[in-house]
Amino acid sequence: MDDNHKEPQYGFSPPTQSYAPPQANTNGKAIASLVLGIISLITLPIGGGIILLGIIGFISGIAAIAFASLSFKEIKLMQMQGRGMAIGGLVCGIVATSLNVLAFVIAFVIGFTTAMNNA
C-alpha cells in the first residue's frame, strides 16, 4: 500500500470571517439620562422624610431631562444608538420632577395652613 495517499480536494476554501458592519456606539448622554432618571425616582419616596434626598432627586430629575434632550440631538445627528434609554431617562426625569414639585407644594400648603391656624 502507498502511505502517501491523500484525500481528494474538492475546491472548497477554508471558511473566512464574514464582514460585519461596525455597530453604532451608544450615546453616553442617553445612558447618563437614564441613570439620573432612575436615581431621581429612587430618591422620591425617601425624599419625603429627608429634605436633602428630595433636593437630590429634584436636581437629578432636571439633569435627566437635560441630558435626554441633548442626547436626542446627538443620536439623530451622528446615527448613534440609545434613543430608548434617552426616552426612559426623559420620562423618569419628568415624572420624578413633577412629583417632587407637587410634594413641595403640598408641604408648603400644609405648613402655611398650620401656621395660620396656630396664629
N, C-alpha and C positions, 0 to 999 in steps of 0.2 A: 504494500500500500504506500501511497505517496503521502508523506507528512506535511507537505506544503499545500494541502488542499484548502482553498478559501471559498467562503460562501459567495454566491454571485451578487454583484452590485446592481441595484435596480434604479439608480439615478436619483435617489432621494437625497436631498441635502440635510444636514443636521438642523434641528429646529433653531430658529433665531429668535431673539427677543423682538416682540412686536412693539411698534411705536405707539405710545400713549401720549396724547397731548398733555401739556403741563396743567395741573389743577390750579384754578384761580385761588389766590390767598383769601383767607377770611379777614374781614376788616376788623382791626383792633378796637376801633371806637364802638363797633357794634357789640363786641364782647364786653367792653367796659360798661356800656349802657345796660346790658342785661344783668351784669353783676351788681351794679349800683341800684338798679330797679329791684332786684331781689333783696338787697340789703335794706332798702327803704321799706319794703313790705314786711321784712322780718322785725325791724325795729318799731313798726307801727303798734302792735299790741303791747309791747314792752314800754313804749314811749309814754303811755298814759300815766304811768306811775313815776317815771324818771324823766325829768324835763330834758336833760342832756341827750338822751336817746331819741326823744321826739324831735329835737333840733337836728340831730344827725340824720334821722330818717327823712326829714323835710329837705335838707340840703342835698342828700344823696338822690332823692327823687327828682329834684330840679336838675342835678347834674346828669341823671339818666336821660331826662328829656333832651337836654342839650347835646349829649353825645349821640343819641339816636338821630337827632336832626342832622348833625354833621356827618354821621356815617351814611345816611341815605344819599347825600350828595356824592360822597366818595365812592360808594358802591355803584351808583349809576355811571359816574364819570370813568372809573377805572375798571369796570366789569369785574368787581370782586364778589365774593360770597359773604353771607352774614345778614342778609335782609331780614330773615326770620328772627334772628337774635335782636336786631335793631327794633323790630316791631314789638317783640316781647319786652324789651327794656323800656320802650316808649309807653306801652300800656301799663306796666308795673309802676313806672315813674309817675304817670298821670293819676293812677288810682291812689297811690300812697300819698302823693302831694295833696290831692283833693281831700282825702280823709284826714290828713294832718291839719289842713286849714279848717275843715269842718269841726274837728275836735277842739282846735284853738278857739273858734267862735263860740262853741257850746260852753267851754270852760269860762270864757270871758263873760258870757251872758249869765251863767250861774253865779259867778263871782260878783258881778255887778248887782244882780237882784238880791243876793245875800247881803251885800254891803248896804243896799238901800233899805232893806227890811230891818237891819240892825241899827240904823241911824236914828 
